[in-house]
Amino acid sequence: MSLNGLVLRSMRGGENRRNYLPEKDRYLSSVPDPIFTFNIIGLGVNGLEHLRNTFHEGRAVVKGVYDNEPLSIAAARDEFRKFVPDRELIAYDTLESCCTDPEVDALIISTPPLLLEKPMATTVKDAWEIVTIAENYPALFQIGLQYRYKAMYAESIYEAKERKTIGEIKTISITEHRVPFFDKVKQWNKFAKYSGDTLVEKCCHYFDLFNLFAESKPAKVYASGSMAVNFKDFTYDGDVRANFNLCMFSPLFYEAFTLCGDTGWLSAYHKNDYLKGSPTTELQILSSDLKPARTMIPEYPGAIETFGHDGATFFEHMNFVDNLLCRQTNTATVLEGFWSVVVGAAAQKSIVTGEVVIIKDFLSDEKVEIGV
Ligand SMILES: NC(=O)c1ccc[n+]([C@@H]2O[C@H](COP(=O)([O-])OP(=O)(O)OC[C@H]3O[C@@H](n4cnc5c(N)ncnc54)[C@H](O)[C@@H]3O)[C@@H](O)[C@H]2O)c1
């Protein structure tokens, strides 16, 4: 899909579509008819972001939703009306009816084909059970680890993995400093028994990036942290070292990412516009072997960035629809989702015990039979 196509999709229904034009005169502003229908389960902050991005992406529509909180359904109806003013969003009475509607091609959160939000489960045991179920699953099963589509990471993947600008990756470092957790329905994100703990629920995004850049499974995890400060350190095969630093009492959102390769260095950051006029994002690549060094600003078109998570959710949807069309994509697989949960759960255990967690032993204690 061309960039023009993307930007035009992002304006779908907006005034920029020049509503006076008959369909036959549309070339640039034509939008193809949707080919897939989705239902969404759970319409909180994130479910609404999926609803919006389904319409923005344009090749699918949302038919209905299931949520056990009436206020969430009301919010979904309001959002839906912005895209489909002449039809009412269906709110199914039961989870089963939402999952089994024969007109629906895919469910976001549950069932075939499936886009399951991260974390794929709140415990390693449950995540492993999903992996074993998914092994023989005939349909698409994508995990909502969409940070790989944030502009700064997408560009870093291209530089480090495809162009191999910095040689062999030796260390990975990610920092996230941000404001405290937002309010959630029933405040589930404040309780480990609902979220699986912050390191699993929130940080599995970053652990997925560790695994992706290291092209390896975790071998040892060490973390120290508390309600005041979190810090983690990982070793992969004694080869790639990765560390993650999280602070959730910062006044702004700030994310920084550094890769050290054996022939170069890549570093990127993204922050919200806390101080007027200061840059919000930047990526630098320095090479030691006389290749050109560069500084760039990885960004998506502004309209797409406003759809949520700096545009990453939009590209997650594009790739989800491409998956449905059997095209090749780089979306997170069930196993990748699993390993991101393993790192988070092991880090949480390390905080509690103060010891290094050996992944082989950790998984064997969890009765997970997988080679590491
Ligand atoms: N990929 C990302 O970047 C990203 C970002 C935010 C949240 N998430 C994930 O999305 C999920 C939801 O997070 P949120 O921020 O939208 O939370 P939220 O509290 O804003 O919304 C959750 C919604 O789910 C509904 N719900 C809860 N239990 C339900 C059930 N059994 N059946 C039907 N509906 C139910 C609640 O009523 C609520 O409307 C979590 O797994 C979270 O980790 C992912």
The ligand as an ORCA input file, in Angstrom:
! r2SCAN-3c Opt
* xyz 0 1
  N      -0.652     -3.095     22.897
  C      -0.586     -2.042     23.691
  O       0.247     -1.158     23.549
  C      -1.568     -1.926     24.820
  C      -1.816     -0.698     25.420
  C      -2.769     -0.612     26.447
  C      -3.390     -1.765     26.886
  N      -3.085     -2.965     26.290
  C      -3.725     -4.223     26.736
  O      -5.117     -4.168     26.389
  C      -5.895     -4.827     27.396
  C      -6.969     -3.863     27.943
  O      -6.344     -2.694     28.476
  P      -7.096     -1.276     28.565
  O      -6.024     -0.278     28.779
  O      -8.008     -1.095     27.403
  O      -7.943     -1.466     29.917
  P      -9.350     -0.752     30.335
  O      -9.520     -0.989     31.800
  O      -9.371      0.656     29.834
  O     -10.444     -1.593     29.532
  C     -10.711     -2.944     29.736
  C     -12.158     -3.238     29.225
  O     -12.392     -4.654     29.243
  C     -13.682     -4.894     29.844
  N     -13.666     -6.241     30.422
  C     -13.003     -6.690     31.513
  N     -13.257     -8.009     31.688
  C     -14.058     -8.399     30.665
  C     -14.648     -9.640     30.278
  N     -14.440    -10.745     30.995
  N     -15.417     -9.674     29.168
  C     -15.635     -8.559     28.426
  N     -15.102     -7.335     28.733
  C     -14.327     -7.274     29.843
  C     -13.839     -3.785     30.879
  O     -15.191     -3.584     31.213
  C     -13.232     -2.590     30.102
  O     -14.207     -1.956     29.313
  C      -4.873     -5.308     28.444
  O      -4.501     -6.648     28.118
  C      -3.673     -4.407     28.245
  O      -2.447     -5.002     28.647
  C      -2.220     -3.051     25.262
*
